[in-house]
Amino acid sequence: MSDQKIILLIEDNSSDVDLTKRALEKGRIANQLVVARDGKEALDYLWSEGAYAGRDVSDLPAITLLDLKLPKVPGLEVLRRLRGDARTRRLPVVILTSSKEEQDVAAGYDLGANSYIRKPVDFKQFTEAIEQLGLYWLVWNESPPKVKYPL
């Protein structure tokens, strides 16, 4: 199991992936960033299936940044599945999306999101948001206890 805290970014927009990488670098957050480009890839990564078969399933990210508008499996469905599985139920999930829809905010929290953040349009604000996320979730936050495997 890795000692470095992993950040899982579930984002299909290449520009937003690049923007997030730049914001992490600017905020001096050097944690490993794993990018899943759709909901299915994210679930495969977390549950060590498909292309990620053989990955240590107990090596979960310290934080997951989840976009809502995803191909294959939408973001809210990804969150529903994560919260419905004992292996990932405690995984910290921050919805990081451009959606301003009140029903998305409500549904995200109803499904167990730890936080809901609208992506700022301005790069400086986006960088500050990512830096604060990193500080809170990777430094200050006490991570939940690891689930014992096998279940």
C-alpha positions as CSV (number, residue, x, y, z in Angstrom):
1,M,0.0,0.0,0.0
2,S,1.3,3.4,-0.9
3,D,2.2,6.0,1.7
4,Q,1.6,8.9,-0.6
5,K,-2.0,10.3,-0.7
6,I,-3.5,9.9,-4.1
7,I,-5.9,12.4,-5.7
8,L,-8.4,10.8,-8.1
9,L,-9.8,13.3,-10.6
10,I,-12.8,12.0,-12.5
11,E,-13.1,14.4,-15.4
12,D,-13.8,14.0,-19.1
13,N,-12.9,17.5,-20.3
14,S,-9.2,17.6,-21.3
15,S,-9.0,21.4,-20.7
16,D,-10.3,21.0,-17.1
17,V,-7.8,18.1,-16.5
18,D,-5.0,20.3,-17.7
19,L,-6.3,23.2,-15.6
20,T,-6.5,21.1,-12.5
21,K,-2.9,19.8,-13.1
22,R,-1.6,23.4,-13.4
23,A,-3.6,24.5,-10.3
24,L,-2.1,21.6,-8.3
25,E,1.4,22.5,-9.5
26,K,0.9,26.2,-8.7
27,G,-0.4,25.3,-5.3
28,R,2.6,23.0,-4.7
29,I,0.5,19.9,-4.3
30,A,2.8,17.1,-5.4
31,N,0.5,14.2,-4.7
32,Q,0.0,11.6,-7.3
33,L,-2.9,12.5,-9.6
34,V,-4.9,9.7,-11.2
35,V,-7.2,10.8,-13.9
36,A,-10.3,8.8,-14.9
37,R,-11.9,10.2,-18.1
38,D,-15.4,8.7,-17.5
39,G,-17.5,7.2,-14.8
40,K,-16.8,3.6,-15.8
41,E,-13.0,4.1,-15.7
42,A,-13.3,5.6,-12.3
43,L,-15.2,2.6,-10.9
44,D,-12.8,0.2,-12.6
45,Y,-9.9,2.1,-10.9
46,L,-11.5,2.1,-7.5
47,W,-12.6,-1.5,-7.6
48,S,-9.5,-2.8,-9.4
49,E,-11.4,-4.1,-12.5
50,G,-10.9,-3.9,-16.2
51,A,-7.7,-2.1,-17.1
52,Y,-6.9,-1.7,-13.4
53,A,-7.3,-5.4,-12.5
54,G,-4.5,-6.4,-10.1
55,R,-4.2,-2.9,-8.5
56,D,-4.3,-3.0,-4.7
57,V,-8.0,-2.4,-4.0
58,S,-7.2,-1.2,-0.5
59,D,-5.0,1.6,-1.9
60,L,-7.8,4.2,-2.2
61,P,-7.3,7.9,-2.9
62,A,-7.3,10.4,-0.1
63,I,-9.7,12.5,-2.1
64,T,-11.8,12.1,-5.2
65,L,-12.7,15.1,-7.3
66,L,-15.9,14.2,-9.2
67,D,-17.4,16.0,-12.2
68,L,-21.1,15.4,-12.8
69,K,-21.3,15.4,-16.5
70,L,-19.5,12.2,-17.5
71,P,-19.8,9.7,-20.3
72,K,-20.6,6.0,-19.7
73,V,-21.6,6.4,-16.1
74,P,-22.8,9.9,-14.9
75,G,-21.2,11.5,-11.9
76,L,-24.2,11.1,-9.6
77,E,-24.4,7.4,-10.5
78,V,-20.7,7.0,-9.7
79,L,-21.4,8.6,-6.3
80,R,-24.4,6.4,-5.7
81,R,-22.3,3.3,-6.4
82,L,-19.4,4.4,-4.3
83,R,-21.7,5.0,-1.3
84,G,-23.4,1.7,-1.9
85,D,-20.2,-0.4,-1.6
86,A,-18.5,-1.1,1.7
87,R,-15.1,-0.7,0.0
88,T,-15.7,2.9,-1.0
89,R,-18.4,4.1,1.3
90,R,-16.1,6.3,3.4
91,L,-14.1,7.6,0.4
92,P,-14.0,11.4,0.6
93,V,-15.7,12.8,-2.6
94,V,-15.8,16.4,-3.6
95,I,-18.1,17.2,-6.5
96,L,-16.1,19.7,-8.6
97,T,-18.3,20.7,-11.5
98,S,-19.6,23.7,-13.5
99,S,-23.2,22.8,-12.8
100,K,-25.1,25.5,-11.0
101,E,-28.3,23.4,-10.9
102,E,-29.9,23.3,-7.5
103,Q,-31.1,19.8,-8.0
104,D,-27.5,18.7,-8.7
105,V,-26.3,20.2,-5.4
106,A,-29.2,18.6,-3.5
107,A,-28.7,15.2,-5.2
108,G,-25.0,15.3,-4.6
109,Y,-25.4,15.8,-0.9
110,D,-28.3,13.3,-0.7
111,L,-26.0,10.7,-2.2
112,G,-23.3,11.4,0.3
113,A,-20.9,13.9,-1.3
114,N,-18.6,15.5,1.3
115,S,-18.5,18.8,-0.5
116,Y,-19.9,20.5,-3.7
117,I,-17.8,23.1,-5.4
118,R,-18.6,25.0,-8.5
119,K,-15.6,25.3,-10.8
120,P,-14.5,29.0,-10.8
121,V,-14.2,30.4,-14.3
122,D,-11.2,32.5,-13.4
123,F,-7.8,30.6,-13.3
124,K,-6.6,32.4,-10.2
125,Q,-9.8,31.6,-8.3
126,F,-9.7,28.0,-9.6
127,T,-6.1,27.7,-8.4
128,E,-7.0,29.0,-5.0
129,A,-9.9,26.6,-4.7
130,I,-7.7,23.6,-5.6
131,E,-5.0,24.7,-3.2
132,Q,-7.5,25.0,-0.4
133,L,-9.0,21.6,-1.3
134,G,-5.5,20.1,-1.2
135,L,-4.7,21.7,2.2
136,Y,-7.9,20.5,3.8
137,W,-8.3,17.0,2.4
138,L,-4.6,16.0,2.1
139,V,-3.1,17.8,5.2
140,W,-5.7,18.8,7.8
141,N,-8.5,16.2,7.3
142,E,-8.3,12.9,9.3
143,S,-8.9,10.2,6.8
144,P,-11.4,7.5,7.6
145,P,-10.0,4.2,8.8
146,K,-9.1,1.7,6.0
147,V,-11.6,-1.0,5.3
148,K,-10.2,-4.4,6.1
149,Y,-9.9,-6.8,3.1
150,P,-11.2,-9.2,2.0
151,L,-14.7,-8.1,2.8
